[in-house]
């Protein structure tokens, strides 16, 4: 029931922010990955009933990314936070990247529920490594789009804002988010230590 309610809420939210975005090309490029993620969640629901915390973890990125698609990440109204911390750059995209890591939680939940991985260390590593892998691939996709699309839209999607280490910092943010998610998961689930785990 919760999954259906969130899906309906997402559709309304996505359509509302699809009205007169800053750039239609950027809106499409930023929302396409979210459509794929939402479709993946709907597919996964047929195999696993996600917990409310998993749904919440997955929803954060979708909401933040949909907002970023409307304004472009560089132009999301984030001045209050930037001013409070003295940032010269809009770090809204870093917050969104950090939330990518939250997907480690539902990934671990799915694997444990299906008994695909029950070892504490392996499950934790898989949660982190899966996020790091996706983060790296996404940076490659962003780069390919930036060099092949309209220059202005490409720069907006890339979102580097002049930072030559933007891709590396984005991956670091993804990884930190995953470590937080793994910590939360382990605090809520009792798993046997590696030495006594059986597959």
C-alpha positions in Angstrom: 0.0 0.0 0.0 2.8 2.4 0.9 4.6 1.7 -2.3 1.5 2.5 -4.4 0.9 5.7 -2.4 4.5 6.8 -3.0 4.3 5.9 -6.7 1.2 8.0 -7.1 2.8 10.9 -5.2 5.9 10.7 -7.4 3.8 10.8 -10.6 2.0 14.0 -9.4 5.3 15.6 -8.2 7.1 14.7 -11.5 4.3 16.1 -13.7 4.1 19.3 -11.6 7.8 19.9 -11.9 7.7 19.0 -15.6 5.7 22.2 -16.2 7.9 24.9 -17.6 11.3 23.6 -16.4 14.4 25.8 -16.9 15.5 23.6 -19.8 13.4 20.8 -21.4 16.5 19.0 -22.5 18.0 19.0 -19.0 14.7 18.0 -17.5 14.5 15.0 -19.7 18.1 14.0 -19.1 17.8 14.3 -15.3 14.4 12.6 -15.1 15.2 9.6 -17.4 17.4 7.9 -14.7 14.6 8.5 -12.1 12.1 6.8 -14.4 14.4 3.8 -14.7 14.9 3.7 -10.9 11.1 3.9 -10.3 10.5 1.2 -12.9 13.2 -1.0 -11.1 11.5 -0.4 -7.7 8.1 -1.4 -9.2 9.7 -4.6 -10.7 11.5 -5.4 -7.4 8.3 -5.1 -5.4 7.0 -8.3 -7.1 9.9 -10.2 -5.4 10.2 -8.3 -2.1 8.0 -6.2 0.1 10.2 -3.3 1.0 10.1 -1.9 4.5 8.9 1.7 5.1 12.5 2.7 5.8 13.6 1.3 2.5 10.9 3.2 0.7 11.9 6.4 2.5 15.6 5.8 1.6 14.8 5.4 -2.0 12.4 8.3 -2.2 15.0 10.9 -1.1 17.0 10.7 -4.2 14.0 10.6 -6.5 12.6 13.8 -4.9 15.9 15.7 -4.9 16.7 14.7 -8.5 13.2 15.6 -9.8 13.7 19.1 -8.2 17.1 19.3 -9.8 15.7 18.4 -13.1 13.2 21.3 -12.9 15.7 24.0 -12.0 19.0 22.3 -13.1 21.1 21.4 -10.1 23.2 24.5 -10.3 20.2 26.7 -10.1 18.1 25.0 -7.4 17.3 27.6 -4.7 19.9 26.6 -2.1 21.2 30.0 -1.2 20.3 29.8 2.4 22.5 26.8 3.0 25.3 28.1 0.8 25.3 31.4 2.7 25.1 29.7 6.1 28.2 27.7 5.5 30.0 30.2 3.3 30.0 28.0 0.2 31.0 29.6 -3.1 29.3 26.8 -5.0 25.7 25.4 -4.9 26.1 22.1 -3.2 22.6 20.9 -3.8 24.0 18.2 -6.1 26.3 16.9 -3.4 23.3 16.4 -1.2 21.5 14.5 -4.0 24.7 12.4 -4.5 24.8 11.6 -0.8 21.3 10.3 -1.0 22.3 7.9 -3.8 24.1 6.0 -1.1 20.9 5.4 0.8 20.1 2.7 -1.8 22.6 0.5 -0.1 19.9 -0.1 2.5 17.1 -1.5 0.3 19.8 -3.5 -1.7 21.0 -5.1 1.5 17.4 -5.7 2.7 16.5 -7.4 -0.6 19.6 -9.6 -0.6 19.1 -10.7 3.0 15.4 -11.3 2.6 16.0 -13.5 -0.4 18.8 -15.2 1.4 21.2 -14.4 -1.4 23.8 -13.1 1.0 23.6 -13.6 4.8 27.2 -12.9 5.7 27.6 -9.6 7.6 30.8 -8.5 5.9 30.0 -9.6 2.4 26.5 -8.1 2.6 28.0 -4.8 3.8 30.6 -4.8 1.2 28.1 -5.5 -1.5 25.9 -2.6 -0.4 28.8 -0.2 -0.6 30.4 -1.6 -3.7 27.2 -1.6 -5.6 26.7 2.1 -4.9 30.3 3.0 -5.8 30.0 1.0 -9.1 26.7 2.8 -10.1 28.2 6.1 -9.0 31.2 5.6 -11.3 29.1 4.5 -14.2 26.7 7.5 -13.8 29.7 9.9 -14.0 30.7 8.3 -17.3 27.1 8.6 -18.6 27.1 12.3 -17.5 30.4 12.9 -19.3 29.1 11.2 -22.5 26.0 13.3 -22.5 27.9 16.5 -21.8 30.1 16.0 -24.9 27.3 14.9 -27.2 24.4 17.1 -26.2 23.8 20.8 -26.7 26.7 22.5 -25.0 24.5 24.5 -22.5 22.4 21.5 -21.6 25.5 19.3 -21.4 27.2 21.6 -18.9 24.0 21.8 -16.9 23.6 18.1 -16.6 27.3 17.7 -15.8 26.9 20.2 -13.0 30.6 20.6 -12.3 30.3 24.4 -11.8 33.9 24.8 -12.7 35.2 22.2 -10.2 37.7 19.9 -12.0 37.3 17.3 -9.3 33.5 17.3 -9.4 33.2 13.7 -10.5 35.5 12.4 -7.8 33.7 14.4 -5.1 30.3 13.2 -6.4 31.5 9.6 -6.1 32.8 10.3 -2.6 29.4 11.7 -1.6 27.7 8.6 -3.0 30.1 6.4 -1.0 29.6 8.3 2.3 25.8 8.0 1.9 26.3 4.2 1.4 28.4 3.9 4.5 25.7 5.7 6.5 23.0 3.4 5.1 25.1 0.3 5.8 25.6 1.5 9.4 21.8 2.0 9.8 21.1 -1.4 8.3 23.5 -3.2 10.6 22.1 -1.4 13.6 18.6 -2.7 12.8 19.3 -6.3 11.7 21.1 -9.1 13.6 23.4 -11.0 11.3 25.7 -13.9 12.1 29.4 -13.0 12.1 31.4 -14.1 9.0 32.9 -17.1 10.7 29.5 -18.7 11.4 27.6 -17.7 8.3 26.4 -20.4 5.9 25.1 -20.1 2.4 
